[in-house]
Amino acid sequence: MTDRRILESTEELCMKLRHMKLSGMADELERQNNDPNHDLVSFDERLNGIINAEWNLRYNKKLNRFIKKATLRYPEADLDDTIYNPARQLDTDTIERLSKCSWIEEGRNLLVTGASGSGNYAKQLIM
C-alpha cells in the first residue's frame, strides 16, 4: 500500500470514528499518523494509546458534566500553596490525606466543622 493510499484510508477511518462519536480515538489516530516515529511503536502500544485517548476524553467530559451539574460555588477551587501558610494554622497532613479522596472509595462520610464565617476569614487570608 502506498503512503498516499494509507493517508487516504486513515482520513476515511478518522471520519468513520467521528461519525460513530469516537472523536478521542480519531484525534489520537491523527496525532499518531502525524508523528514521524509512529512506525517505531508496536501495534499494541498504538492501539492502547488510541483506546486510552477515547477513555480519557469520555472520563473528563463526564467529570466536567458532574462538576457543572453540582453547581458548586467555586468549581475551579483547588489545593494550592496557601494551605501551607503558617498563619492559617491548618493541619496540612489531614488536608493532603483528604484530598486523595480515599475516604469516598471506603464508603466513609466527611463532616467539616468550624466557626461560622471561617470561610470568609480564609478568603481574606488568601487575598
ABEGO torsion letter per residue (X at the ends): XBAAAAAAAAAAAAAAAAAAGBAAAAAAAAAAAABAAAAABBAAAAAAAAAAAAAAAAAAAAAAAAAAAAGBABAABBBBAAAABAAAGBBAAAAAAAAAGAAAAAGBBBBBBEBBGAAAAAAAAAX
